[in-house]
């Protein structure tokens, strides 16, 4: 990984990691998912990285997104 990038989240579900990455990109925050899963046995993690300078805003967006998803799930 290049310098000035920091891991802000870890996922086991590739779909969830990609949704969060796309949400960040749509909000003008470059983000990368690094797949550290074993290709043969499919265990391991996916790590979400952003630039150090975008860390706080990215974490706030993720938190807001999770709260909205929780509210939507409780409404149903």
PDB file of N, CA, C and O in Angstrom:
ATOM      1  N   UNK A   1       0.853  -1.176   0.000  1.00  0.00           N
ATOM      2  CA  UNK A   1       0.000   0.000   0.000  1.00  0.00           C
ATOM      3  C   UNK A   1       0.898   1.238   0.000  1.00  0.00           C
ATOM      4  O   UNK A   1       1.938   1.272   0.657  1.00  0.00           O
ATOM      5  N   UNK A   2       0.480   2.226  -0.735  1.00  0.00           N
ATOM      6  CA  UNK A   2       1.264   3.450  -0.789  1.00  0.00           C
ATOM      7  C   UNK A   2       1.196   4.191   0.539  1.00  0.00           C
ATOM      8  O   UNK A   2       0.278   3.987   1.333  1.00  0.00           O
ATOM      9  N   UNK A   3       2.189   5.059   0.770  1.00  0.00           N
ATOM     10  CA  UNK A   3       2.190   5.810   2.021  1.00  0.00           C
ATOM     11  C   UNK A   3       1.025   6.792   2.038  1.00  0.00           C
ATOM     12  O   UNK A   3       0.469   7.134   0.994  1.00  0.00           O
ATOM     13  N   UNK A   4       0.671   7.229   3.212  1.00  0.00           N
ATOM     14  CA  UNK A   4      -0.432   8.164   3.453  1.00  0.00           C
ATOM     15  C   UNK A   4      -1.807   7.533   3.297  1.00  0.00           C
ATOM     16  O   UNK A   4      -2.802   8.256   3.242  1.00  0.00           O
ATOM     17  N   UNK A   5      -1.895   6.221   3.224  1.00  0.00           N
ATOM     18  CA  UNK A   5      -3.182   5.523   3.220  1.00  0.00           C
ATOM     19  C   UNK A   5      -3.302   4.806   4.560  1.00  0.00           C
ATOM     20  O   UNK A   5      -2.317   4.322   5.117  1.00  0.00           O
ATOM     21  N   UNK A   6      -4.542   4.751   5.066  1.00  0.00           N
ATOM     22  CA  UNK A   6      -4.765   4.156   6.381  1.00  0.00           C
ATOM     23  C   UNK A   6      -5.990   3.245   6.327  1.00  0.00           C
ATOM     24  O   UNK A   6      -6.978   3.544   5.657  1.00  0.00           O
ATOM     25  N   UNK A   7      -5.902   2.134   7.044  1.00  0.00           N
ATOM     26  CA  UNK A   7      -7.025   1.205   7.107  1.00  0.00           C
ATOM     27  C   UNK A   7      -8.064   1.776   8.067  1.00  0.00           C
ATOM     28  O   UNK A   7      -7.740   2.117   9.205  1.00  0.00           O
ATOM     29  N   UNK A   8      -9.316   1.880   7.608  1.00  0.00           N
ATOM     30  CA  UNK A   8     -10.367   2.420   8.467  1.00  0.00           C
ATOM     31  C   UNK A   8     -11.443   1.398   8.807  1.00  0.00           C
ATOM     32  O   UNK A   8     -12.250   1.623   9.708  1.00  0.00           O
ATOM     33  N   UNK A   9     -11.462   0.267   8.086  1.00  0.00           N
ATOM     34  CA  UNK A   9     -12.483  -0.744   8.373  1.00  0.00           C
ATOM     35  C   UNK A   9     -12.025  -2.091   7.839  1.00  0.00           C
ATOM     36  O   UNK A   9     -11.201  -2.174   6.928  1.00  0.00           O
ATOM     37  N   UNK A  10     -12.582  -3.149   8.430  1.00  0.00           N
ATOM     38  CA  UNK A  10     -12.316  -4.512   8.005  1.00  0.00           C
ATOM     39  C   UNK A  10     -13.652  -5.222   7.826  1.00  0.00           C
ATOM     40  O   UNK A  10     -14.558  -5.078   8.648  1.00  0.00           O
ATOM     41  N   UNK A  11     -13.766  -5.983   6.755  1.00  0.00           N
ATOM     42  CA  UNK A  11     -15.010  -6.693   6.439  1.00  0.00           C
ATOM     43  C   UNK A  11     -14.720  -8.154   6.132  1.00  0.00           C
ATOM     44  O   UNK A  11     -13.601  -8.519   5.771  1.00  0.00           O
ATOM     45  N   UNK A  12     -15.732  -8.971   6.280  1.00  0.00           N
ATOM     46  CA  UNK A  12     -15.643 -10.360   5.829  1.00  0.00           C
ATOM     47  C   UNK A  12     -16.502 -10.557   4.581  1.00  0.00           C
ATOM     48  O   UNK A  12     -16.328 -11.532   3.850  1.00  0.00           O
ATOM     49  N   UNK A  13     -17.427  -9.631   4.341  1.00  0.00           N
ATOM     50  CA  UNK A  13     -18.336  -9.705   3.208  1.00  0.00           C
ATOM     51  C   UNK A  13     -17.870  -8.739   2.118  1.00  0.00           C
ATOM     52  O   UNK A  13     -17.846  -7.527   2.332  1.00  0.00           O
ATOM     53  N   UNK A  14     -17.502  -9.269   0.957  1.00  0.00           N
ATOM     54  CA  UNK A  14     -16.990  -8.448  -0.144  1.00  0.00           C
ATOM     55  C   UNK A  14     -18.043  -7.468  -0.648  1.00  0.00           C
ATOM     56  O   UNK A  14     -17.717  -6.338  -1.012  1.00  0.00           O
ATOM     57  N   UNK A  15     -19.293  -7.890  -0.671  1.00  0.00           N
ATOM     58  CA  UNK A  15     -20.386  -7.024  -1.134  1.00  0.00           C
ATOM     59  C   UNK A  15     -20.512  -5.796  -0.233  1.00  0.00           C
ATOM     60  O   UNK A  15     -20.629  -4.673  -0.725  1.00  0.00           O
ATOM     61  N   UNK A  16     -20.489  -6.003   1.063  1.00  0.00           N
ATOM     62  CA  UNK A  16     -20.592  -4.899   2.023  1.00  0.00           C
ATOM     63  C   UNK A  16     -19.394  -3.941   1.888  1.00  0.00           C
ATOM     64  O   UNK A  16     -19.566  -2.722   1.913  1.00  0.00           O
ATOM     65  N   UNK A  17     -18.201  -4.490   1.747  1.00  0.00           N
ATOM     66  CA  UNK A  17     -17.003  -3.660   1.596  1.00  0.00           C
ATOM     67  C   UNK A  17     -17.097  -2.797   0.342  1.00  0.00           C
ATOM     68  O   UNK A  17     -16.729  -1.623   0.366  1.00  0.00           O
ATOM     69  N   UNK A  18     -17.585  -3.371  -0.746  1.00  0.00           N
ATOM     70  CA  UNK A  18     -17.694  -2.630  -1.995  1.00  0.00           C
ATOM     71  C   UNK A  18     -18.769  -1.555  -1.928  1.00  0.00           C
ATOM     72  O   UNK A  18     -18.603  -0.484  -2.512  1.00  0.00           O
ATOM     73  N   UNK A  19     -19.856  -1.815  -1.236  1.00  0.00           N
ATOM     74  CA  UNK A  19     -20.901  -0.796  -1.065  1.00  0.00           C
ATOM     75  C   UNK A  19     -20.349   0.405  -0.299  1.00  0.00           C
ATOM     76  O   UNK A  19     -20.585   1.548  -0.688  1.00  0.00           O
ATOM     77  N   UNK A  20     -19.628   0.157   0.770  1.00  0.00           N
ATOM     78  CA  UNK A  20     -19.051   1.241   1.563  1.00  0.00           C
ATOM     79  C   UNK A  20     -18.009   1.990   0.743  1.00  0.00           C
ATOM     80  O   UNK A  20     -17.967   3.220   0.781  1.00  0.00           O
ATOM     81  N   UNK A  21     -17.170   1.275   0.004  1.00  0.00           N
ATOM     82  CA  UNK A  21     -16.160   1.920  -0.842  1.00  0.00           C
ATOM     83  C   UNK A  21     -16.830   2.834  -1.864  1.00  0.00           C
ATOM     84  O   UNK A  21     -16.405   3.972  -2.063  1.00  0.00           O
ATOM     85  N   UNK A  22     -17.876   2.330  -2.509  1.00  0.00           N
ATOM     86  CA  UNK A  22     -18.573   3.122  -3.516  1.00  0.00           C
ATOM     87  C   UNK A  22     -19.219   4.362  -2.906  1.00  0.00           C
ATOM     88  O   UNK A  22     -19.204   5.430  -3.517  1.00  0.00           O
ATOM     89  N   UNK A  23     -19.788   4.232  -1.701  1.00  0.00           N
ATOM     90  CA  UNK A  23     -20.379   5.372  -1.012  1.00  0.00           C
ATOM     91  C   UNK A  23     -19.330   6.451  -0.753  1.00  0.00           C
ATOM     92  O   UNK A  23     -19.603   7.639  -0.922  1.00  0.00           O
ATOM     93  N   UNK A  24     -18.136   6.040  -0.345  1.00  0.00           N
ATOM     94  CA  UNK A  24     -17.058   7.001  -0.108  1.00  0.00           C
ATOM     95  C   UNK A  24     -16.631   7.675  -1.407  1.00  0.00           C
ATOM     96  O   UNK A  24     -16.434   8.890  -1.437  1.00  0.00           O
ATOM     97  N   UNK A  25     -16.487   6.905  -2.472  1.00  0.00           N
ATOM     98  CA  UNK A  25     -16.089   7.461  -3.765  1.00  0.00           C
ATOM     99  C   UNK A  25     -17.132   8.466  -4.253  1.00  0.00           C
ATOM    100  O   UNK A  25     -16.777   9.512  -4.795  1.00  0.00           O
ATOM    101  N   UNK A  26     -18.403   8.156  -4.067  1.00  0.00           N
ATOM    102  CA  UNK A  26     -19.473   9.076  -4.465  1.00  0.00           C
ATOM    103  C   UNK A  26     -19.427  10.372  -3.666  1.00  0.00           C
ATOM    104  O   UNK A  26     -19.960  11.389  -4.108  1.00  0.00           O
ATOM    105  N   UNK A  27     -18.802  10.348  -2.506  1.00  0.00           N
ATOM    106  CA  UNK A  27     -18.639  11.539  -1.673  1.00  0.00           C
ATOM    107  C   UNK A  27     -17.234  12.131  -1.817  1.00  0.00           C
ATOM    108  O   UNK A  27     -16.749  12.816  -0.916  1.00  0.00           O
ATOM    109  N   UNK A  28     -16.594  11.868  -2.935  1.00  0.00           N
ATOM    110  CA  UNK A  28     -15.283  12.430  -3.297  1.00  0.00           C
ATOM    111  C   UNK A  28     -14.147  12.025  -2.360  1.00  0.00           C
ATOM    112  O   UNK A  28     -13.207  12.790  -2.142  1.00  0.00           O
ATOM    113  N   UNK A  29     -14.242  10.821  -1.814  1.00  0.00           N
ATOM    114  CA  UNK A  29     -13.164  10.289  -0.976  1.00  0.00           C
ATOM    115  C   UNK A  29     -12.612   9.031  -1.656  1.00  0.00           C
ATOM    116  O   UNK A  29     -13.278   7.996  -1.677  1.00  0.00           O
ATOM    117  N   UNK A  30     -11.408   9.118  -2.208  1.00  0.00           N
ATOM    118  CA  UNK A  30     -10.815   7.932  -2.821  1.00  0.00           C
ATOM    119  C   UNK A  30     -10.681   6.814  -1.784  1.00  0.00           C
ATOM    120  O   UNK A  30     -10.204   7.043  -0.672  1.00  0.00           O
ATOM    121  N   UNK A  31     -11.100   5.625  -2.150  1.00  0.00           N
ATOM    122  CA  UNK A  31     -11.044   4.488  -1.233  1.00  0.00           C
ATOM    123  C   UNK A  31     -10.671   3.230  -2.008  1.00  0.00           C
ATOM    124  O   UNK A  31     -10.980   3.094  -3.192  1.00  0.00           O
ATOM    125  N   UNK A  32     -10.000   2.316  -1.314  1.00  0.00           N
ATOM    126  CA  UNK A  32      -9.536   1.066  -1.920  1.00  0.00           C
ATOM    127  C   UNK A  32      -9.869  -0.081  -0.982  1.00  0.00           C
ATOM    128  O   UNK A  32      -9.686   0.027   0.230  1.00  0.00           O
ATOM    129  N   UNK A  33     -10.361  -1.188  -1.547  1.00  0.00           N
ATOM    130  CA  UNK A  33     -10.574  -2.409  -0.771  1.00  0.00           C
ATOM    131  C   UNK A  33      -9.443  -3.362  -1.108  1.00  0.00           C
ATOM    132  O   UNK A  33      -9.228  -3.706  -2.270  1.00  0.00           O
ATOM    133  N   UNK A  34      -8.731  -3.779  -0.090  1.00  0.00           N
ATOM    134  CA  UNK A  34      -7.640  -4.726  -0.253  1.00  0.00           C
ATOM    135  C   UNK A  34      -8.136  -6.097   0.200  1.00  0.00           C
ATOM    136  O   UNK A  34      -8.479  -6.294   1.365  1.00  0.00           O
ATOM    137  N   UNK A  35      -8.167  -7.038  -0.738  1.00  0.00           N
ATOM    138  CA  UNK A  35      -8.682  -8.379  -0.465  1.00  0.00           C
ATOM    139  C   UNK A  35      -7.566  -9.247   0.105  1.00  0.00           C
ATOM    140  O   UNK A  35      -6.606  -9.578  -0.591  1.00  0.00           O
ATOM    141  N   UNK A  36      -7.703  -9.611   1.375  1.00  0.00           N
ATOM    142  CA  UNK A  36      -6.713 -10.471   2.021  1.00  0.00           C
ATOM    143  C   UNK A  36      -7.294 -11.857   2.299  1.00  0.00           C
ATOM    144  O   UNK A  36      -6.820 -12.579   3.175  1.00  0.00           O
ATOM    145  N   UNK A  37      -8.345 -12.218   1.527  1.00  0.00           N
ATOM    146  CA  UNK A  37      -8.941 -13.540   1.684  1.00  0.00           C
ATOM    147  C   UNK A  37      -8.091 -14.584   0.970  1.00  0.00           C
ATOM    148  O   UNK A  37      -7.508 -14.308  -0.079  1.00  0.00           O
ATOM    149  N   UNK A  38      -8.024 -15.766   1.536  1.00  0.00           N
ATOM    150  CA  UNK A  38      -7.350 -16.890   0.912  1.00  0.00           C
ATOM    151  C   UNK A  38      -8.166 -17.331  -0.300  1.00  0.00           C
ATOM    152  O   UNK A  38      -9.369 -17.563  -0.179  1.00  0.00           O
ATOM    153  N   UNK A  39      -7.540 -17.449  -1.446  1.00  0.00           N
ATOM    154  CA  UNK A  39      -8.277 -17.780  -2.664  1.00  0.00           C
ATOM    155  C   UNK A  39      -8.765 -19.225  -2.704  1.00  0.00           C
ATOM    156  O   UNK A  39      -9.729 -19.529  -3.407  1.00  0.00           O
ATOM    157  N   UNK A  40      -8.133 -20.097  -1.981  1.00  0.00           N
ATOM    158  CA  UNK A  40      -8.535 -21.504  -1.995  1.00  0.00           C
ATOM    159  C   UNK A  40      -9.639 -21.817  -0.995  1.00  0.00           C
ATOM    160  O   UNK A  40     -10.579 -22.548  -1.308  1.00  0.00           O
ATOM    161  N   UNK A  41      -9.524 -21.266   0.203  1.00  0.00           N
ATOM    162  CA  UNK A  41     -10.446 -21.626   1.279  1.00  0.00           C
ATOM    163  C   UNK A  41     -11.427 -20.517   1.653  1.00  0.00           C
ATOM    164  O   UNK A  41     -12.324 -20.731   2.468  1.00  0.00           O
ATOM    165  N   UNK A  42     -11.261 -19.338   1.065  1.00  0.00           N
ATOM    166  CA  UNK A  42     -12.180 -18.205   1.243  1.00  0.00           C
ATOM    167  C   UNK A  42     -12.356 -17.761   2.688  1.00  0.00           C
ATOM    168  O   UNK A  42     -13.464 -17.416   3.099  1.00  0.00           O
ATOM    169  N   UNK A  43     -11.293 -17.767   3.450  1.00  0.00           N
ATOM    170  CA  UNK A  43     -11.331 -17.172   4.781  1.00  0.00           C
ATOM    171  C   UNK A  43     -10.365 -16.003   4.790  1.00  0.00           C
ATOM    172  O   UNK A  43      -9.428 -15.948   3.994  1.00  0.00           O
ATOM    173  N   UNK A  44     -10.596 -15.097   5.673  1.00  0.00           N
ATOM    174  CA  UNK A  44      -9.745 -13.925   5.759  1.00  0.00           C
ATOM    175  C   UNK A  44     -10.572 -12.662   5.755  1.00  0.00           C
ATOM    176  O   UNK A  44     -11.774 -12.700   6.020  1.00  0.00           O
ATOM    177  N   UNK A  45      -9.943 -11.549   5.458  1.00  0.00           N
ATOM    178  CA  UNK A  45     -10.595 -10.261   5.595  1.00  0.00           C
ATOM    179  C   UNK A  45     -10.407  -9.411   4.350  1.00  0.00           C
ATOM    180  O   UNK A  45      -9.525  -9.651   3.525  1.00  0.00           O
ATOM    181  N   UNK A  46     -11.265  -8.415   4.248  1.00  0.00           N
ATOM    182  CA  UNK A  46     -11.131  -7.356   3.256  1.00  0.00           C
ATOM    183  C   UNK A  46     -10.926  -6.073   4.037  1.00  0.00           C
ATOM    184  O   UNK A  46     -11.670  -5.788   4.976  1.00  0.00           O
ATOM    185  N   UNK A  47      -9.924  -5.301   3.657  1.00  0.00           N
ATOM    186  CA  UNK A  47      -9.601  -4.081   4.390  1.00  0.00           C
ATOM    187  C   UNK A  47      -9.902  -2.865   3.522  1.00  0.00           C
ATOM    188  O   UNK A  47      -9.582  -2.839   2.333  1.00  0.00           O
ATOM    189  N   UNK A  48     -10.520  -1.863   4.132  1.00  0.00           N
ATOM    190  CA  UNK A  48     -10.875  -0.628   3.440  1.00  0.00           C
ATOM    191  C   UNK A  48      -9.880   0.456   3.829  1.00  0.00           C
ATOM    192  O   UNK A  48      -9.689   0.741   5.011  1.00  0.00           O
ATOM    193  N   UNK A  49      -9.248   1.059   2.823  1.00  0.00           N
ATOM    194  CA  UNK A  49      -8.239   2.091   3.042  1.00  0.00           C
ATOM    195  C   UNK A  49      -8.676   3.414   2.420  1.00  0.00           C
ATOM    196  O   UNK A  49      -9.308   3.445   1.365  1.00  0.00           O
ATOM    197  N   UNK A  50      -8.325   4.505   3.099  1.00  0.00           N
ATOM    198  CA  UNK A  50      -8.513   5.858   2.570  1.00  0.00           C
ATOM    199  C   UNK A  50      -7.234   6.647   2.849  1.00  0.00           C
ATOM    200  O   UNK A  50      -6.374   6.216   3.616  1.00  0.00           O
ATOM    201  N   UNK A  51      -7.131   7.793   2.218  1.00  0.00           N
ATOM    202  CA  UNK A  51      -6.014   8.680   2.472  1.00  0.00           C
ATOM    203  C   UNK A  51      -6.089   9.175   3.910  1.00  0.00           C
ATOM    204  O   UNK A  51      -7.185   9.383   4.431  1.00  0.00           O
ATOM    205  N   UNK A  52      -4.959   9.366   4.553  1.00  0.00           N
ATOM    206  CA  UNK A  52      -4.913   9.809   5.947  1.00  0.00           C
ATOM    207  C   UNK A  52      -5.721  11.088   6.139  1.00  0.00           C
ATOM    208  O   UNK A  52      -6.427  11.233   7.137  1.00  0.00           O
ATOM    209  N   UNK A  53      -5.622  12.003   5.199  1.00  0.00           N
ATOM    210  CA  UNK A  53      -6.317  13.288   5.336  1.00  0.00           C
ATOM    211  C   UNK A  53      -7.838  13.156   5.230  1.00  0.00           C
ATOM    212  O   UNK A  53      -8.563  14.056   5.652  1.00  0.00           O
ATOM    213  N   UNK A  54      -8.329  12.046   4.672  1.00  0.00           N
ATOM    214  CA  UNK A  54      -9.774  11.818   4.529  1.00  0.00           C
ATOM    215  C   UNK A  54     -10.357  10.939   5.627  1.00  0.00           C
ATOM    216  O   UNK A  54     -11.556  10.660   5.626  1.00  0.00           O
ATOM    217  N   UNK A  55      -9.525  10.503   6.559  1.00  0.00           N
ATOM    218  CA  UNK A  55      -9.944   9.515   7.559  1.00  0.00           C
ATOM    219  C   UNK A  55     -11.171   9.955   8.351  1.00  0.00           C
ATOM    220  O   UNK A  55     -12.149   9.211   8.424  1.00  0.00           O
ATOM    221  N   UNK A  56     -11.144  11.127   8.936  1.00  0.00           N
ATOM    222  CA  UNK A  56     -12.238  11.572   9.810  1.00  0.00           C
ATOM    223  C   UNK A  56     -13.561  11.696   9.050  1.00  0.00           C
ATOM    224  O   UNK A  56     -14.600  11.244   9.530  1.00  0.00           O
ATOM    225  N   UNK A  57     -13.518  12.301   7.878  1.00  0.00           N
ATOM    226  CA  UNK A  57     -14.739  12.461   7.081  1.00  0.00           C
ATOM    227  C   UNK A  57     -15.270  11.098   6.655  1.00  0.00           C
ATOM    228  O   UNK A  57     -16.478  10.865   6.687  1.00  0.00           O
ATOM    229  N   UNK A  58     -14.377  10.199   6.258  1.00  0.00           N
ATOM    230  CA  UNK A  58     -14.783   8.856   5.838  1.00  0.00           C
ATOM    231  C   UNK A  58     -15.458   8.107   6.988  1.00  0.00           C
ATOM    232  O   UNK A  58     -16.492   7.469   6.793  1.00  0.00           O
ATOM    233  N   UNK A  59     -14.881   8.184   8.172  1.00  0.00           N
ATOM    234  CA  UNK A  59     -15.476   7.501   9.329  1.00  0.00           C
ATOM    235  C   UNK A  59     -16.838   8.085   9.678  1.00  0.00           C
ATOM    236  O   UNK A  59     -17.743   7.348  10.069  1.00  0.00           O
ATOM    237  N   UNK A  60     -16.996   9.404   9.540  1.00  0.00           N
ATOM    238  CA  UNK A  60     -18.295  10.029   9.793  1.00  0.00           C
ATOM    239  C   UNK A  60     -19.334   9.562   8.783  1.00  0.00           C
ATOM    240  O   UNK A  60     -20.474   9.278   9.152  1.00  0.00           O
ATOM    241  N   UNK A  61     -18.950   9.481   7.515  1.00  0.00           N
ATOM    242  CA  UNK A  61     -19.873   9.019   6.479  1.00  0.00           C
ATOM    243  C   UNK A  61     -20.288   7.567   6.707  1.00  0.00           C
ATOM    244  O   UNK A  61     -21.455   7.215   6.539  1.00  0.00           O
ATOM    245  N   UNK A  62     -19.335   6.736   7.085  1.00  0.00           N
ATOM    246  CA  UNK A  62     -19.642   5.330   7.365  1.00  0.00           C
ATOM    247  C   UNK A  62     -20.602   5.233   8.545  1.00  0.00           C
ATOM    248  O   UNK A  62     -21.558   4.458   8.509  1.00  0.00           O
ATOM    249  N   UNK A  63     -20.352   6.015   9.585  1.00  0.00           N
ATOM    250  CA  UNK A  63     -21.214   6.007  10.766  1.00  0.00           C
ATOM    251  C   UNK A  63     -22.633   6.456  10.402  1.00  0.00           C
ATOM    252  O   UNK A  63     -23.606   5.835  10.829  1.00  0.00           O
ATOM    253  N   UNK A  64     -22.754   7.521   9.621  1.00  0.00           N
ATOM    254  CA  UNK A  64     -24.071   8.006   9.195  1.00  0.00           C
ATOM    255  C   UNK A  64     -24.785   6.957   8.365  1.00  0.00           C
ATOM    256  O   UNK A  64     -25.985   6.738   8.533  1.00  0.00           O
ATOM    257  N   UNK A  65     -24.059   6.312   7.474  1.00  0.00           N
ATOM    258  CA  UNK A  65     -24.641   5.292   6.611  1.00  0.00           C
ATOM    259  C   UNK A  65     -25.147   4.102   7.427  1.00  0.00           C
ATOM    260  O   UNK A  65     -26.221   3.569   7.150  1.00  0.00           O
ATOM    261  N   UNK A  66     -24.378   3.687   8.427  1.00  0.00           N
ATOM    262  CA  UNK A  66     -24.791   2.568   9.276  1.00  0.00           C
ATOM    263  C   UNK A  66     -26.030   2.929  10.087  1.00  0.00           C
ATOM    264  O   UNK A  66     -26.911   2.089  10.273  1.00  0.00           O
ATOM    265  N   UNK A  67     -26.109   4.172  10.575  1.00  0.00           N
ATOM    266  CA  UNK A  67     -27.288   4.607  11.326  1.00  0.00           C
ATOM    267  C   UNK A  67     -28.524   4.614  10.445  1.00  0.00           C
ATOM    268  O   UNK A  67     -29.599   4.204  10.884  1.00  0.00           O
ATOM    269  N   UNK A  68     -28.385   5.083   9.181  1.00  0.00           N
ATOM    270  CA  UNK A  68     -29.516   5.083   8.268  1.00  0.00           C
ATOM    271  C   UNK A  68     -29.979   3.671   7.972  1.00  0.00           C
ATOM    272  O   UNK A  68     -31.182   3.410   7.928  1.00  0.00           O
ATOM    273  N   UNK A  69     -29.036   2.747   7.768  1.00  0.00           N
ATOM    274  CA  UNK A  69     -29.388   1.357   7.504  1.00  0.00           C
ATOM    275  C   UNK A  69     -30.091   0.737   8.701  1.00  0.00           C
ATOM    276  O   UNK A  69     -31.035  -0.036   8.534  1.00  0.00           O
ATOM    277  N   UNK A  70     -29.646   1.065   9.896  1.00  0.00           N
ATOM    278  CA  UNK A  70     -30.270   0.544  11.115  1.00  0.00           C
ATOM    279  C   UNK A  70     -31.696   1.064  11.237  1.00  0.00           C
ATOM    280  O   UNK A  70     -32.606   0.308  11.579  1.00  0.00           O
ATOM    281  N   UNK A  71     -31.894   2.339  10.962  1.00  0.00           N
ATOM    282  CA  UNK A  71     -33.230   2.937  11.016  1.00  0.00           C
ATOM    283  C   UNK A  71     -34.155   2.293   9.990  1.00  0.00           C
ATOM    284  O   UNK A  71     -35.317   2.018  10.289  1.00  0.00           O
ATOM    285  N   UNK A  72     -33.650   2.053   8.789  1.00  0.00           N
ATOM    286  CA  UNK A  72     -34.447   1.409   7.740  1.00  0.00           C
ATOM    287  C   UNK A  72     -34.845  -0.007   8.140  1.00  0.00           C
ATOM    288  O   UNK A  72     -35.971  -0.434   7.883  1.00  0.00           O
ATOM    289  N   UNK A  73     -33.929  -0.732   8.765  1.00  0.00           N
ATOM    290  CA  UNK A  73     -34.218  -2.102   9.190  1.00  0.00           C
ATOM    291  C   UNK A  73     -35.248  -2.120  10.311  1.00  0.00           C
ATOM    292  O   UNK A  73     -36.095  -3.012  10.355  1.00  0.00           O
ATOM    293  N   UNK A  74     -35.188  -1.142  11.224  1.00  0.00           N
ATOM    294  CA  UNK A  74     -36.145  -1.075  12.326  1.00  0.00           C
ATOM    295  C   UNK A  74     -37.522  -0.637  11.859  1.00  0.00           C
ATOM    296  O   UNK A  74     -38.521  -0.988  12.488  1.00  0.00           O
ATOM    297  N   UNK A  75     -37.600   0.118  10.777  1.00  0.00           N
ATOM    298  CA  UNK A  75     -38.880   0.593  10.244  1.00  0.00           C
ATOM    299  C   UNK A  75     -39.653  -0.559   9.613  1.00  0.00           C
ATOM    300  O   UNK A  75     -40.884  -0.541   9.576  1.00  0.00           O
ATOM    301  N   UNK A  76     -38.938  -1.548   9.124  1.00  0.00           N
ATOM    302  CA  UNK A  76     -39.610  -2.690   8.476  1.00  0.00           C
ATOM    303  C   UNK A  76     -39.968  -3.655   9.535  1.00  0.00           C
ATOM    304  O   UNK A  76     -40.544  -4.703   9.245  1.00  0.00           O
TER     305      UNK A  76
END
